[in-house]
């Protein structure tokens, strides 16, 4: 599967539970929408993913990527009810960084 570089880096950071590397995949003013909440800016994204990593220990295994829509489907496993689950990661990329990410099931 041929993923854009920054999405590959995000998957690697997630699977290493590296919240700093994860946040560095995003543009300075990026937004993440997950579990009904929006997280704005790199600092807030880093704080959110650090807390999620400690709570859920979720890993991502890419299973499909829609290049036209920038949607990654990934088998997501961790310490949460229903694990593993296929989640969809809707990306908007800008200047080589992730500008926005929306996680859906």
C-alpha positions as a LaTeX table, in Angstrom:
\begin{tabular}{lrrr}
\hline
Residue & $x$ (\AA) & $y$ (\AA) & $z$ (\AA) \\
\hline
Unk1 & 0.00 & 0.00 & 0.00 \\
Unk2 & 1.43 & 3.34 & $-1.05$ \\
Unk3 & 0.65 & 5.88 & 1.69 \\
Unk4 & 1.68 & 9.54 & 1.66 \\
Unk5 & 4.86 & 10.01 & 3.69 \\
Unk6 & 3.24 & 11.89 & 6.58 \\
Unk7 & 0.46 & 9.31 & 6.95 \\
Unk8 & 3.09 & 6.54 & 7.09 \\
Unk9 & 4.94 & 8.55 & 9.74 \\
Unk10 & 1.71 & 8.96 & 11.73 \\
Unk11 & 1.06 & 5.20 & 11.68 \\
Unk12 & 4.66 & 4.53 & 12.79 \\
Unk13 & 4.40 & 7.10 & 15.60 \\
Unk14 & 1.07 & 5.64 & 16.76 \\
Unk15 & 2.42 & 2.10 & 16.81 \\
Unk16 & 5.45 & 3.29 & 18.83 \\
Unk17 & 3.16 & 5.27 & 21.21 \\
Unk18 & 5.30 & 8.34 & 20.43 \\
Unk19 & 3.03 & 11.32 & 21.03 \\
Unk20 & 5.70 & 13.89 & 20.09 \\
Unk21 & 6.41 & 12.24 & 16.72 \\
Unk22 & 2.65 & 11.87 & 16.18 \\
Unk23 & 2.00 & 15.58 & 16.78 \\
Unk24 & 4.92 & 16.49 & 14.50 \\
Unk25 & 3.03 & 14.94 & 11.57 \\
Unk26 & 0.55 & 17.82 & 11.80 \\
Unk27 & 0.65 & 21.40 & 10.59 \\
Unk28 & 0.93 & 24.05 & 13.33 \\
Unk29 & $-2.79$ & 24.95 & 13.16 \\
Unk30 & $-4.11$ & 21.43 & 12.45 \\
Unk31 & $-7.29$ & 19.92 & 13.88 \\
Unk32 & $-8.19$ & 16.38 & 14.94 \\
Unk33 & $-11.77$ & 15.25 & 15.47 \\
Unk34 & $-12.15$ & 11.99 & 17.42 \\
Unk35 & $-14.70$ & 10.61 & 19.88 \\
Unk36 & $-16.89$ & 13.70 & 19.50 \\
Unk37 & $-14.15$ & 16.20 & 20.39 \\
Unk38 & $-11.99$ & 18.56 & 18.34 \\
Unk39 & $-8.34$ & 19.08 & 19.26 \\
Unk40 & $-6.70$ & 22.18 & 17.74 \\
Unk41 & $-3.00$ & 22.88 & 17.28 \\
Unk42 & 0.03 & 20.67 & 17.73 \\
Unk43 & 0.24 & 21.07 & 21.53 \\
Unk44 & $-3.39$ & 20.05 & 22.04 \\
Unk45 & $-3.01$ & 17.16 & 19.57 \\
Unk46 & 0.09 & 15.93 & 21.42 \\
Unk47 & $-1.70$ & 16.11 & 24.78 \\
Unk48 & $-4.76$ & 14.27 & 23.38 \\
Unk49 & $-2.76$ & 11.45 & 21.77 \\
Unk50 & $-0.52$ & 11.06 & 24.82 \\
Unk51 & $-3.57$ & 10.56 & 27.04 \\
Unk52 & $-5.17$ & 8.20 & 24.47 \\
Unk53 & $-1.95$ & 6.18 & 24.18 \\
Unk54 & $-1.79$ & 5.71 & 27.95 \\
Unk55 & $-5.46$ & 4.78 & 28.18 \\
Unk56 & $-6.00$ & 2.67 & 25.05 \\
Unk57 & $-2.55$ & 1.50 & 23.83 \\
Unk58 & $-4.05$ & 1.48 & 20.33 \\
Unk59 & $-2.08$ & 0.28 & 17.33 \\
Unk60 & $-2.94$ & 0.76 & 13.68 \\
Unk61 & $-2.62$ & $-1.77$ & 10.85 \\
Unk62 & $-3.43$ & $-0.16$ & 7.49 \\
Unk63 & $-5.80$ & $-2.32$ & 5.43 \\
Unk64 & $-6.86$ & 0.07 & 2.61 \\
Unk65 & $-6.18$ & 3.58 & 1.38 \\
Unk66 & $-8.41$ & 5.69 & $-0.87$ \\
Unk67 & $-5.99$ & 8.06 & $-2.62$ \\
Unk68 & $-8.77$ & 10.21 & $-4.11$ \\
Unk69 & $-10.42$ & 10.89 & $-0.74$ \\
Unk70 & $-7.30$ & 10.55 & 1.51 \\
Unk71 & $-9.06$ & 7.99 & 3.71 \\
Unk72 & $-7.04$ & 5.31 & 5.47 \\
Unk73 & $-8.89$ & 2.25 & 6.74 \\
Unk74 & $-6.93$ & 0.64 & 9.55 \\
Unk75 & $-7.45$ & $-2.28$ & 11.88 \\
Unk76 & $-7.14$ & $-0.55$ & 15.24 \\
Unk77 & $-6.43$ & $-2.70$ & 18.29 \\
Unk78 & $-6.00$ & $-1.75$ & 21.93 \\
Unk79 & $-7.51$ & $-1.59$ & 25.40 \\
Unk80 & $-11.01$ & $-0.50$ & 24.43 \\
Unk81 & $-14.40$ & $-2.23$ & 23.99 \\
Unk82 & $-14.85$ & $-3.82$ & 20.56 \\
Unk83 & $-11.12$ & $-4.10$ & 19.84 \\
Unk84 & $-10.01$ & $-4.71$ & 17.18 \\
Unk85 & $-12.12$ & $-2.46$ & 14.96 \\
Unk86 & $-11.67$ & $-1.07$ & 11.47 \\
Unk87 & $-11.58$ & 2.72 & 11.74 \\
Unk88 & $-11.48$ & 5.26 & 8.94 \\
Unk89 & $-8.96$ & 8.08 & 9.18 \\
Unk90 & $-10.02$ & 11.01 & 6.95 \\
Unk91 & $-6.99$ & 13.18 & 6.19 \\
Unk92 & $-6.54$ & 16.62 & 4.66 \\
Unk93 & $-2.93$ & 17.24 & 3.73 \\
Unk94 & $-1.24$ & 20.59 & 3.14 \\
Unk95 & 2.39 & 21.36 & 2.33 \\
Unk96 & 3.45 & 17.84 & 3.31 \\
Unk97 & 1.75 & 17.91 & 6.71 \\
Unk98 & $-1.62$ & 16.75 & 8.02 \\
Unk99 & $-3.96$ & 19.74 & 8.21 \\
Unk100 & $-6.91$ & 17.81 & 9.59 \\
Unk101 & $-7.82$ & 14.31 & 10.70 \\
Unk102 & $-11.28$ & 12.95 & 11.42 \\
Unk103 & $-11.58$ & 9.44 & 12.87 \\
Unk104 & $-14.81$ & 7.52 & 12.15 \\
Unk105 & $-16.03$ & 3.95 & 12.31 \\
\hline
\end{tabular}
